[in-house]
Structures are given as C-alpha cells and as structure tokens.
Amino acid sequence: MALSKSHRVTMNDGNTIPVLGLGTYAPRSVPKSEGEMATKVAIEVGFRHIDGAFLYENEKEVGQAIRAKIADGTVTRKDIFYTGKLWNTYHRPELVRPALEETLKNLQLDYIDLYIIHCPMSFKPGKDMIPFDENQKVISDSVDLRDTWEAMEKCKDAGLVKSIGVSNFNRRQLEMILNKPGLKYKPVCNQVECHPYLNQSKLLEFCKSNDIILVAYSSLGTHREAPWVDQNSPLVLEDPVLGAIAKKHNRTPAQVALRYQIQRGVVVLAKSFTEKRIKENFQVFDFQLTPEDMKAIDGLNKNLRYLIFKQLLDLEPFWICSSIKESLDKTSKGPSRSGSMFCDLLKTAFLKLPFSSQPLQS
C-alpha cells in the first residue's frame, strides 16, 4: 500500500482514501452535539476521512461540522473523504438509491466519497432500524446481496457516490460479489473490526490478493457499550506489550495501535470525543515501528471480538439462509425440514462472520 504525502492510498477504482479516519459512532448516552464538535476538531487537526452511517443517527450533525469547516476555509469539499453506510433495512434494490439520497439530504452534500453495505444481513424494511417480532426476534428479509450490489453500482454511475464497498463481510461473502456474473465494479474496501487482539490476518491477506482495502473499526477497542460488548473483555490499550512499545517510542498505546495498522496496509478508523485524544490520534505519521515491534504486536492476536451482536444470533433466516430455504422448500413442493435444518447450520456459520464473537475461518 503506497502512501502518498497526503496520507492517502489508491483504491481499485482509481480513487484515493486517507489511511486514517475519524469514526463517528456514539452511544446514545453521548449528545449528538459532541459528534459535531469532534468532527470539527478532527478536521482542524488534519483528519480528512470521516466515517459515518445512517444507523448512527447523527449524519445531520456530522454534515453540519463538515460544511462549517468548508465554509470557514479550513478545507474544500474535495479535501474531505466521507463514508456512508447502507443499513440492513434498505437492501432491496429499489431501496438502495433512496437510502443514499436520504444520507445526502442529512449531510446536505451533493455526493459522498464511499458508500458501503453495512452488514451482510437483510432486515424487514420499515421505520424500525432493527425490527423485532412478538417474540423479540429480529425480522429478516429475503434479499440476494448481489442484487443489492447492482443497485450500489447504479448509484456510482449516477454520480451520487464515487466508490462503493462492503463492511463485515467474510471471505465467502466477498467471493460471492467478486464472482457475480456481470460484475461492473469490485468492492473497493471491506470494513471490519480489527485491532491487535483481532488482527484479521487471513482476511487481510485475502483482501490484498483481490486489491480490496481492509478498513479497521474498533481499532482502539470500543466504548464497551452493553449489550454489544462483553464487559469482562480485556482492554487492548492496557496491554503491557503495547505499553512497552509506546514507552520506547515516547508515544501512547493508541498511537502505536494505529501506526501498526497503517504499516500493515490497513486503513484505520479512530474514534474519540476528547479534543486531546483526537489530536494525539492524528500524530501517527512521524514515527515508525520496527519489524520487531510489528512482530510483537502480531503476537497479541487472540481472535477476540469486542462486538458480539448477541441479539442477531437468533436471526432466522438471514439473507442467504432465506433464499436457500425457499429453494429447498420449492424443491420439496412445500415447507420442509431441510430448509430449517440448513438455516440452523448457517446460524452456526454466522458465528464465523467478521463481527461475531468467534474466530473467522477463511
């Protein structure tokens, strides 16, 4: 991954992406105004990559911050790289463009730089972000994500977005898109949880071999928001190995964790609402980790996932499960146990997705 003087790398469609970005997700306990403040501070200190999502429900505030820094001359629109995400309730092809247009309306921007499928699971369309039935199980939707991808390609052709990618996809799901008949544009990236305790080495190798950039979220750990995160999980930034390397370089453990990702060819997102930490997080371009440092951090991998999404493990069926189940049921001329049994197997396989609590087996 060749790094330019502007700290950008070139994606497979020829567009460039800054290797360090600001994550804008915030727990509900954090006022939306803090997201606006953090975005302004980040742009002032040098961040040009802003990672957002419809799900975060703060696109308006983040958009206000971006426009304010454009208005005061800090940056131009071309300087900013904004990532938006297609949420699970909008996977039906006819809903993809309206979802993107809603994001553009919230941001009050004419286009965004990157639009990615947030998760490889489809939910029932509607007002609820996560629709539940009377038994408090998530209501899925039967959508072939290859059709969703075609709708994403049309958004790129329409000029609403410059690049398109995916998030939380494993190798097999990436291959499904890459091997799609009539594929017009490859995903430029795959955004997944990635940090020293979950270095995603196999997935990174696969992405590199297909000219897909891996983007790391939760690179410094998480806000430990229950129920999404196991409250007993170890804090990666308190790891003594990271601490020792940080002390050697006169840096913070967070700076070392971010630099680690950049040197291994990963685009990395850092999230903070504290001005001091936002500034520190950007100070990762003026030092270099040694090969011994990199090897030591590689050795910290535990295949530990902070984001466990327990609520979604009962999801039946998710998109591919639904389509296969329907096919099996049609073959047997009526509902059959084969479809349900296959769904049970896929629910087990779900634990191997990049955002599950189990190690990804590529």
Contacts in CASP RR format, 6 or more apart in sequence:
PFRMAT RR
TARGET T0000
AUTHOR 0000-0000-0000
METHOD contacts of the structure
MODEL  1
MALSKSHRVTMNDGNTIPVLGLGTYAPRSVPKSEGEMATKVAIEVGFRHI
DGAFLYENEKEVGQAIRAKIADGTVTRKDIFYTGKLWNTYHRPELVRPAL
EETLKNLQLDYIDLYIIHCPMSFKPGKDMIPFDENQKVISDSVDLRDTWE
AMEKCKDAGLVKSIGVSNFNRRQLEMILNKPGLKYKPVCNQVECHPYLNQ
SKLLEFCKSNDIILVAYSSLGTHREAPWVDQNSPLVLEDPVLGAIAKKHN
RTPAQVALRYQIQRGVVVLAKSFTEKRIKENFQVFDFQLTPEDMKAIDGL
NKNLRYLIFKQLLDLEPFWICSSIKESLDKTSKGPSRSGSMFCDLLKTAF
LKLPFSSQPLQS
1 9 0 8 1.000
1 19 0 8 1.000
1 213 0 8 1.000
1 265 0 8 1.000
2 9 0 8 1.000
2 10 0 8 1.000
3 9 0 8 1.000
3 19 0 8 1.000
3 262 0 8 1.000
4 16 0 8 1.000
6 16 0 8 1.000
6 18 0 8 1.000
6 48 0 8 1.000
7 18 0 8 1.000
7 19 0 8 1.000
7 20 0 8 1.000
7 48 0 8 1.000
7 285 0 8 1.000
8 16 0 8 1.000
8 17 0 8 1.000
8 18 0 8 1.000
8 19 0 8 1.000
9 16 0 8 1.000
9 17 0 8 1.000
9 19 0 8 1.000
9 213 0 8 1.000
9 265 0 8 1.000
9 267 0 8 1.000
10 16 0 8 1.000
11 17 0 8 1.000
11 163 0 8 1.000
11 188 0 8 1.000
11 189 0 8 1.000
11 213 0 8 1.000
12 186 0 8 1.000
12 188 0 8 1.000
12 211 0 8 1.000
12 212 0 8 1.000
13 162 0 8 1.000
13 163 0 8 1.000
13 185 0 8 1.000
13 186 0 8 1.000
13 188 0 8 1.000
15 113 0 8 1.000
15 162 0 8 1.000
15 163 0 8 1.000
15 188 0 8 1.000
16 81 0 8 1.000
17 49 0 8 1.000
17 81 0 8 1.000
17 113 0 8 1.000
17 114 0 8 1.000
17 163 0 8 1.000
17 188 0 8 1.000
17 189 0 8 1.000
17 213 0 8 1.000
17 267 0 8 1.000
18 47 0 8 1.000
18 48 0 8 1.000
18 49 0 8 1.000
18 81 0 8 1.000
18 267 0 8 1.000
19 49 0 8 1.000
19 262 0 8 1.000
19 265 0 8 1.000
19 267 0 8 1.000
19 268 0 8 1.000
20 47 0 8 1.000
20 49 0 8 1.000
20 258 0 8 1.000
20 262 0 8 1.000
20 267 0 8 1.000
20 268 0 8 1.000
20 269 0 8 1.000
20 270 0 8 1.000
20 281 0 8 1.000
20 282 0 8 1.000
20 284 0 8 1.000
21 42 0 8 1.000
21 47 0 8 1.000
21 48 0 8 1.000
21 49 0 8 1.000
21 50 0 8 1.000
21 51 0 8 1.000
21 267 0 8 1.000
21 268 0 8 1.000
21 269 0 8 1.000
21 270 0 8 1.000
22 38 0 8 1.000
22 39 0 8 1.000
22 42 0 8 1.000
22 47 0 8 1.000
22 49 0 8 1.000
22 50 0 8 1.000
22 51 0 8 1.000
22 269 0 8 1.000
22 270 0 8 1.000
22 271 0 8 1.000
22 278 0 8 1.000
23 50 0 8 1.000
23 51 0 8 1.000
23 52 0 8 1.000
23 217 0 8 1.000
23 269 0 8 1.000
23 270 0 8 1.000
23 271 0 8 1.000
24 35 0 8 1.000
24 38 0 8 1.000
24 39 0 8 1.000
24 50 0 8 1.000
24 51 0 8 1.000
24 52 0 8 1.000
24 53 0 8 1.000
24 56 0 8 1.000
24 58 0 8 1.000
24 62 0 8 1.000
24 271 0 8 1.000
25 52 0 8 1.000
25 53 0 8 1.000
25 56 0 8 1.000
25 271 0 8 1.000
26 32 0 8 1.000
26 34 0 8 1.000
26 35 0 8 1.000
26 56 0 8 1.000
26 58 0 8 1.000
26 223 0 8 1.000
26 273 0 8 1.000
27 223 0 8 1.000
27 225 0 8 1.000
30 273 0 8 1.000
32 57 0 8 1.000
32 58 0 8 1.000
32 61 0 8 1.000
33 61 0 8 1.000
34 273 0 8 1.000
35 58 0 8 1.000
35 61 0 8 1.000
35 62 0 8 1.000
35 65 0 8 1.000
35 273 0 8 1.000
36 58 0 8 1.000
36 61 0 8 1.000
36 62 0 8 1.000
36 63 0 8 1.000
36 64 0 8 1.000
36 65 0 8 1.000
37 65 0 8 1.000
37 273 0 8 1.000
38 272 0 8 1.000
38 273 0 8 1.000
38 278 0 8 1.000
39 50 0 8 1.000
39 61 0 8 1.000
39 62 0 8 1.000
39 63 0 8 1.000
39 65 0 8 1.000
39 66 0 8 1.000
40 65 0 8 1.000
40 68 0 8 1.000
40 69 0 8 1.000
41 275 0 8 1.000
41 278 0 8 1.000
41 279 0 8 1.000
42 50 0 8 1.000
42 278 0 8 1.000
42 282 0 8 1.000
43 50 0 8 1.000
43 65 0 8 1.000
43 66 0 8 1.000
43 69 0 8 1.000
43 74 0 8 1.000
43 75 0 8 1.000
43 80 0 8 1.000
44 69 0 8 1.000
44 74 0 8 1.000
45 278 0 8 1.000
45 279 0 8 1.000
45 282 0 8 1.000
46 282 0 8 1.000
47 278 0 8 1.000
47 282 0 8 1.000
48 75 0 8 1.000
48 79 0 8 1.000
48 80 0 8 1.000
48 81 0 8 1.000
49 81 0 8 1.000
49 83 0 8 1.000
49 267 0 8 1.000
49 269 0 8 1.000
50 62 0 8 1.000
50 66 0 8 1.000
50 80 0 8 1.000
50 81 0 8 1.000
50 82 0 8 1.000
50 83 0 8 1.000
51 83 0 8 1.000
51 84 0 8 1.000
51 191 0 8 1.000
51 215 0 8 1.000
51 217 0 8 1.000
51 269 0 8 1.000
52 59 0 8 1.000
52 62 0 8 1.000
52 82 0 8 1.000
52 83 0 8 1.000
52 84 0 8 1.000
52 85 0 8 1.000
53 59 0 8 1.000
53 84 0 8 1.000
53 85 0 8 1.000
53 87 0 8 1.000
53 118 0 8 1.000
54 84 0 8 1.000
54 85 0 8 1.000
54 86 0 8 1.000
54 87 0 8 1.000
54 90 0 8 1.000
54 99 0 8 1.000
54 102 0 8 1.000
54 103 0 8 1.000
54 106 0 8 1.000
54 118 0 8 1.000
55 85 0 8 1.000
55 87 0 8 1.000
55 118 0 8 1.000
55 129 0 8 1.000
59 103 0 8 1.000
59 106 0 8 1.000
59 107 0 8 1.000
60 106 0 8 1.000
60 107 0 8 1.000
62 107 0 8 1.000
63 106 0 8 1.000
63 107 0 8 1.000
63 108 0 8 1.000
63 109 0 8 1.000
64 108 0 8 1.000
66 80 0 8 1.000
66 82 0 8 1.000
66 107 0 8 1.000
66 109 0 8 1.000
67 108 0 8 1.000
67 109 0 8 1.000
69 75 0 8 1.000
70 76 0 8 1.000
70 77 0 8 1.000
70 80 0 8 1.000
77 109 0 8 1.000
80 113 0 8 1.000
81 113 0 8 1.000
81 114 0 8 1.000
82 107 0 8 1.000
82 109 0 8 1.000
82 112 0 8 1.000
82 113 0 8 1.000
82 114 0 8 1.000
83 112 0 8 1.000
83 113 0 8 1.000
83 114 0 8 1.000
83 115 0 8 1.000
83 116 0 8 1.000
83 191 0 8 1.000
84 103 0 8 1.000
84 112 0 8 1.000
84 114 0 8 1.000
84 115 0 8 1.000
84 116 0 8 1.000
85 115 0 8 1.000
85 116 0 8 1.000
85 117 0 8 1.000
85 118 0 8 1.000
85 167 0 8 1.000
86 96 0 8 1.000
86 99 0 8 1.000
86 100 0 8 1.000
86 115 0 8 1.000
86 116 0 8 1.000
86 117 0 8 1.000
86 118 0 8 1.000
86 148 0 8 1.000
86 152 0 8 1.000
87 99 0 8 1.000
87 118 0 8 1.000
87 129 0 8 1.000
88 118 0 8 1.000
88 119 0 8 1.000
88 121 0 8 1.000
88 122 0 8 1.000
88 123 0 8 1.000
88 130 0 8 1.000
89 95 0 8 1.000
89 122 0 8 1.000
89 123 0 8 1.000
89 124 0 8 1.000
89 125 0 8 1.000
89 126 0 8 1.000
89 128 0 8 1.000
89 129 0 8 1.000
89 131 0 8 1.000
89 141 0 8 1.000
90 96 0 8 1.000
90 98 0 8 1.000
90 99 0 8 1.000
90 125 0 8 1.000
91 117 0 8 1.000
91 122 0 8 1.000
91 123 0 8 1.000
91 141 0 8 1.000
91 143 0 8 1.000
91 145 0 8 1.000
91 148 0 8 1.000
91 319 0 8 1.000
92 122 0 8 1.000
92 125 0 8 1.000
92 141 0 8 1.000
92 143 0 8 1.000
92 148 0 8 1.000
93 147 0 8 1.000
93 148 0 8 1.000
93 150 0 8 1.000
93 151 0 8 1.000
94 151 0 8 1.000
95 125 0 8 1.000
96 148 0 8 1.000
96 151 0 8 1.000
96 152 0 8 1.000
96 154 0 8 1.000
96 155 0 8 1.000
97 151 0 8 1.000
97 154 0 8 1.000
97 155 0 8 1.000
97 158 0 8 1.000
97 160 0 8 1.000
100 112 0 8 1.000
100 115 0 8 1.000
100 155 0 8 1.000
100 160 0 8 1.000
100 161 0 8 1.000
101 160 0 8 1.000
103 112 0 8 1.000
103 115 0 8 1.000
104 110 0 8 1.000
104 111 0 8 1.000
104 112 0 8 1.000
104 160 0 8 1.000
111 159 0 8 1.000
111 160 0 8 1.000
111 161 0 8 1.000
111 162 0 8 1.000
112 160 0 8 1.000
112 161 0 8 1.000
112 162 0 8 1.000
113 161 0 8 1.000
113 162 0 8 1.000
113 163 0 8 1.000
114 161 0 8 1.000
114 162 0 8 1.000
114 163 0 8 1.000
114 164 0 8 1.000
114 165 0 8 1.000
114 188 0 8 1.000
114 189 0 8 1.000
115 152 0 8 1.000
115 155 0 8 1.000
115 156 0 8 1.000
115 160 0 8 1.000
115 161 0 8 1.000
115 163 0 8 1.000
115 164 0 8 1.000
115 165 0 8 1.000
116 164 0 8 1.000
116 165 0 8 1.000
116 166 0 8 1.000
116 167 0 8 1.000
116 187 0 8 1.000
116 189 0 8 1.000
116 191 0 8 1.000
117 145 0 8 1.000
117 148 0 8 1.000
117 149 0 8 1.000
117 152 0 8 1.000
117 165 0 8 1.000
117 166 0 8 1.000
117 167 0 8 1.000
117 169 0 8 1.000
118 167 0 8 1.000
118 168 0 8 1.000
119 167 0 8 1.000
119 168 0 8 1.000
119 355 0 8 1.000
120 145 0 8 1.000
120 166 0 8 1.000
120 168 0 8 1.000
120 169 0 8 1.000
120 170 0 8 1.000
120 173 0 8 1.000
120 318 0 8 1.000
120 319 0 8 1.000
120 353 0 8 1.000
121 140 0 8 1.000
121 312 0 8 1.000
121 315 0 8 1.000
121 318 0 8 1.000
121 319 0 8 1.000
122 140 0 8 1.000
122 141 0 8 1.000
122 142 0 8 1.000
122 143 0 8 1.000
122 145 0 8 1.000
122 148 0 8 1.000
122 318 0 8 1.000
122 319 0 8 1.000
122 322 0 8 1.000
123 130 0 8 1.000
123 131 0 8 1.000
123 138 0 8 1.000
123 139 0 8 1.000
123 140 0 8 1.000
123 141 0 8 1.000
124 131 0 8 1.000
124 139 0 8 1.000
124 140 0 8 1.000
124 141 0 8 1.000
125 141 0 8 1.000
130 138 0 8 1.000
130 311 0 8 1.000
131 138 0 8 1.000
131 139 0 8 1.000
132 138 0 8 1.000
132 139 0 8 1.000
133 139 0 8 1.000
137 314 0 8 1.000
137 315 0 8 1.000
137 316 0 8 1.000
138 311 0 8 1.000
138 312 0 8 1.000
138 314 0 8 1.000
138 315 0 8 1.000
140 315 0 8 1.000
140 316 0 8 1.000
140 317 0 8 1.000
140 318 0 8 1.000
140 319 0 8 1.000
140 321 0 8 1.000
140 322 0 8 1.000
141 319 0 8 1.000
141 322 0 8 1.000
142 317 0 8 1.000
142 319 0 8 1.000
142 322 0 8 1.000
142 323 0 8 1.000
142 326 0 8 1.000
143 319 0 8 1.000
144 319 0 8 1.000
144 320 0 8 1.000
144 323 0 8 1.000
145 173 0 8 1.000
145 176 0 8 1.000
145 177 0 8 1.000
145 319 0 8 1.000
145 320 0 8 1.000
146 176 0 8 1.000
146 177 0 8 1.000
146 180 0 8 1.000
149 164 0 8 1.000
149 177 0 8 1.000
149 180 0 8 1.000
149 183 0 8 1.000
150 184 0 8 1.000
152 161 0 8 1.000
152 164 0 8 1.000
152 165 0 8 1.000
153 164 0 8 1.000
153 184 0 8 1.000
153 185 0 8 1.000
155 161 0 8 1.000
155 164 0 8 1.000
156 162 0 8 1.000
156 163 0 8 1.000
156 164 0 8 1.000
156 185 0 8 1.000
163 188 0 8 1.000
163 189 0 8 1.000
164 185 0 8 1.000
164 187 0 8 1.000
164 188 0 8 1.000
165 187 0 8 1.000
165 188 0 8 1.000
165 189 0 8 1.000
165 190 0 8 1.000
166 173 0 8 1.000
166 174 0 8 1.000
166 177 0 8 1.000
166 187 0 8 1.000
166 189 0 8 1.000
166 190 0 8 1.000
166 191 0 8 1.000
167 190 0 8 1.000
167 191 0 8 1.000
167 192 0 8 1.000
167 215 0 8 1.000
168 191 0 8 1.000
168 192 0 8 1.000
168 353 0 8 1.000
168 354 0 8 1.000
168 355 0 8 1.000
169 177 0 8 1.000
169 187 0 8 1.000
169 190 0 8 1.000
169 192 0 8 1.000
169 354 0 8 1.000
170 203 0 8 1.000
170 352 0 8 1.000
170 353 0 8 1.000
170 354 0 8 1.000
170 360 0 8 1.000
170 362 0 8 1.000
171 202 0 8 1.000
171 203 0 8 1.000
171 206 0 8 1.000
171 360 0 8 1.000
171 362 0 8 1.000
174 187 0 8 1.000
174 190 0 8 1.000
174 206 0 8 1.000
174 207 0 8 1.000
174 210 0 8 1.000
174 212 0 8 1.000
177 183 0 8 1.000
177 186 0 8 1.000
177 187 0 8 1.000
178 186 0 8 1.000
178 187 0 8 1.000
178 210 0 8 1.000
186 210 0 8 1.000
186 211 0 8 1.000
186 212 0 8 1.000
187 212 0 8 1.000
188 212 0 8 1.000
188 213 0 8 1.000
189 212 0 8 1.000
189 213 0 8 1.000
189 214 0 8 1.000
189 215 0 8 1.000
189 267 0 8 1.000
190 203 0 8 1.000
190 207 0 8 1.000
190 212 0 8 1.000
190 213 0 8 1.000
190 214 0 8 1.000
190 215 0 8 1.000
190 354 0 8 1.000
191 214 0 8 1.000
191 215 0 8 1.000
191 216 0 8 1.000
191 217 0 8 1.000
191 269 0 8 1.000
192 200 0 8 1.000
192 203 0 8 1.000
192 214 0 8 1.000
192 215 0 8 1.000
192 216 0 8 1.000
192 217 0 8 1.000
192 354 0 8 1.000
192 355 0 8 1.000
193 200 0 8 1.000
193 216 0 8 1.000
193 217 0 8 1.000
193 218 0 8 1.000
193 305 0 8 1.000
193 306 0 8 1.000
193 307 0 8 1.000
193 354 0 8 1.000
193 355 0 8 1.000
194 200 0 8 1.000
194 204 0 8 1.000
194 214 0 8 1.000
194 216 0 8 1.000
194 217 0 8 1.000
194 218 0 8 1.000
194 219 0 8 1.000
194 261 0 8 1.000
194 266 0 8 1.000
194 268 0 8 1.000
195 216 0 8 1.000
195 218 0 8 1.000
195 219 0 8 1.000
195 220 0 8 1.000
195 221 0 8 1.000
195 236 0 8 1.000
195 257 0 8 1.000
195 306 0 8 1.000
196 236 0 8 1.000
196 239 0 8 1.000
196 242 0 8 1.000
196 257 0 8 1.000
196 260 0 8 1.000
196 297 0 8 1.000
196 300 0 8 1.000
196 301 0 8 1.000
197 234 0 8 1.000
197 236 0 8 1.000
197 239 0 8 1.000
197 300 0 8 1.000
197 301 0 8 1.000
197 302 0 8 1.000
197 303 0 8 1.000
197 304 0 8 1.000
198 301 0 8 1.000
198 302 0 8 1.000
198 303 0 8 1.000
198 304 0 8 1.000
198 305 0 8 1.000
198 306 0 8 1.000
199 298 0 8 1.000
199 300 0 8 1.000
199 301 0 8 1.000
200 214 0 8 1.000
200 216 0 8 1.000
200 354 0 8 1.000
200 360 0 8 1.000
201 298 0 8 1.000
201 301 0 8 1.000
202 360 0 8 1.000
202 361 0 8 1.000
202 362 0 8 1.000
203 214 0 8 1.000
203 354 0 8 1.000
203 360 0 8 1.000
203 362 0 8 1.000
204 214 0 8 1.000
204 264 0 8 1.000
204 265 0 8 1.000
204 266 0 8 1.000
206 362 0 8 1.000
207 213 0 8 1.000
207 214 0 8 1.000
208 214 0 8 1.000
208 265 0 8 1.000
213 265 0 8 1.000
213 266 0 8 1.000
213 267 0 8 1.000
214 265 0 8 1.000
214 266 0 8 1.000
214 267 0 8 1.000
215 266 0 8 1.000
215 267 0 8 1.000
215 268 0 8 1.000
215 269 0 8 1.000
216 261 0 8 1.000
216 266 0 8 1.000
216 267 0 8 1.000
216 268 0 8 1.000
216 269 0 8 1.000
217 269 0 8 1.000
218 306 0 8 1.000
218 307 0 8 1.000
219 257 0 8 1.000
219 258 0 8 1.000
219 261 0 8 1.000
219 268 0 8 1.000
219 269 0 8 1.000
219 270 0 8 1.000
220 236 0 8 1.000
220 237 0 8 1.000
220 254 0 8 1.000
220 257 0 8 1.000
220 258 0 8 1.000
220 270 0 8 1.000
220 271 0 8 1.000
221 235 0 8 1.000
221 236 0 8 1.000
221 237 0 8 1.000
221 306 0 8 1.000
222 228 0 8 1.000
222 229 0 8 1.000
222 306 0 8 1.000
222 307 0 8 1.000
223 229 0 8 1.000
223 271 0 8 1.000
224 231 0 8 1.000
224 233 0 8 1.000
224 306 0 8 1.000
227 310 0 8 1.000
227 311 0 8 1.000
228 307 0 8 1.000
228 308 0 8 1.000
228 309 0 8 1.000
228 310 0 8 1.000
229 306 0 8 1.000
229 307 0 8 1.000
229 308 0 8 1.000
230 306 0 8 1.000
230 308 0 8 1.000
230 357 0 8 1.000
233 304 0 8 1.000
233 306 0 8 1.000
234 304 0 8 1.000
236 242 0 8 1.000
236 257 0 8 1.000
236 300 0 8 1.000
237 253 0 8 1.000
237 254 0 8 1.000
237 257 0 8 1.000
238 253 0 8 1.000
239 253 0 8 1.000
239 300 0 8 1.000
241 296 0 8 1.000
241 297 0 8 1.000
241 300 0 8 1.000
242 253 0 8 1.000
242 256 0 8 1.000
242 257 0 8 1.000
242 297 0 8 1.000
242 300 0 8 1.000
243 253 0 8 1.000
243 256 0 8 1.000
245 256 0 8 1.000
245 289 0 8 1.000
245 293 0 8 1.000
245 296 0 8 1.000
245 297 0 8 1.000
246 252 0 8 1.000
246 253 0 8 1.000
246 255 0 8 1.000
246 256 0 8 1.000
248 293 0 8 1.000
249 256 0 8 1.000
249 287 0 8 1.000
249 289 0 8 1.000
251 259 0 8 1.000
251 287 0 8 1.000
252 280 0 8 1.000
254 270 0 8 1.000
254 277 0 8 1.000
254 280 0 8 1.000
254 281 0 8 1.000
255 280 0 8 1.000
255 281 0 8 1.000
255 283 0 8 1.000
255 284 0 8 1.000
255 287 0 8 1.000
256 289 0 8 1.000
256 293 0 8 1.000
256 297 0 8 1.000
257 297 0 8 1.000
258 268 0 8 1.000
258 270 0 8 1.000
258 281 0 8 1.000
258 284 0 8 1.000
259 284 0 8 1.000
259 287 0 8 1.000
259 288 0 8 1.000
259 289 0 8 1.000
260 289 0 8 1.000
260 293 0 8 1.000
260 294 0 8 1.000
260 297 0 8 1.000
261 267 0 8 1.000
261 268 0 8 1.000
262 268 0 8 1.000
262 284 0 8 1.000
263 288 0 8 1.000
263 289 0 8 1.000
263 294 0 8 1.000
264 294 0 8 1.000
270 278 0 8 1.000
270 281 0 8 1.000
272 278 0 8 1.000
272 281 0 8 1.000
289 297 0 8 1.000
303 358 0 8 1.000
303 359 0 8 1.000
303 360 0 8 1.000
305 355 0 8 1.000
305 356 0 8 1.000
305 357 0 8 1.000
305 358 0 8 1.000
307 355 0 8 1.000
308 356 0 8 1.000
308 357 0 8 1.000
309 355 0 8 1.000
309 356 0 8 1.000
312 350 0 8 1.000
313 347 0 8 1.000
313 350 0 8 1.000
313 351 0 8 1.000
313 356 0 8 1.000
315 347 0 8 1.000
315 350 0 8 1.000
316 343 0 8 1.000
316 347 0 8 1.000
317 325 0 8 1.000
317 343 0 8 1.000
317 346 0 8 1.000
318 346 0 8 1.000
318 350 0 8 1.000
320 346 0 8 1.000
321 342 0 8 1.000
321 343 0 8 1.000
321 346 0 8 1.000
321 347 0 8 1.000
324 339 0 8 1.000
324 342 0 8 1.000
324 346 0 8 1.000
325 339 0 8 1.000
325 340 0 8 1.000
325 342 0 8 1.000
325 343 0 8 1.000
328 336 0 8 1.000
328 338 0 8 1.000
328 339 0 8 1.000
328 342 0 8 1.000
329 335 0 8 1.000
329 336 0 8 1.000
329 338 0 8 1.000
329 339 0 8 1.000
332 338 0 8 1.000
350 356 0 8 1.000
351 357 0 8 1.000
351 358 0 8 1.000
352 358 0 8 1.000
352 359 0 8 1.000
352 360 0 8 1.000
352 361 0 8 1.000
353 360 0 8 1.000
354 360 0 8 1.000
END
